[in-house]
């Protein structure tokens, strides 16, 4: 569905074509509702706050819902001078190539996977497929626990200040990282169509109408609490 078709379907669903029953919306306002709807749908598909109580990649529908906005890019890694054996992945600066020469235009939204490249003296540098994601409450305990602390093929990873941090055991360093994530989709406007799967477009329009009705306090839509369950 193109952006123009989404605008038309929004107006038809709102019962605004050749009608004066409800306030008229300019295209710019409709795009606002469409983008708000798009963001809400992504968040509920990524988490379990939805009809199926399933997060991303737990069932096939969730995979299909967001597959168009799953990307892998390269991130620069720097050593953290104030922490021992700790490295920072800057998720605000991503690249499309391993040499970090071409900045990515795809902004980070939700984390899916990271594959750091480890460097160890006498060994060939390589990307590893396993990291141990931990909560801050458990971080100190895990770093001191001999059975859970970082090892060569499994560094510890945590989030702080909007970035990703990796902790090693000191026997290796990390210089690069492949980051797989859900990107922030382009805003729907007069020049840009929706990036999500085609079959989701009607759901986006329907939710956009519901948001619009709620914003004008229409008795047709008094709450947004059950929208996702009734639309999906």
Secondary structure, DSSP 8 states (H G I E B T S, - for coil): --HHHHHHHHHHHTT-TT--SS----HHHHHHHHHHHHHHHHHHHHSS-STT---TTTSHHHHHHHGGGEEEEEEEEEE-TTSTTEEEEEEEEEESSTTS-SB----EEEEEEEEEEEE-TTS--EE-S--EE--HHHHHHHHH-TTTS-BTTB-EEEEETTEEEEE--SS-EEEEEEEEEEE-----BTTB---S-GGGHHHHHHHHHHHHHHHTT-TT---STTHHHHH-
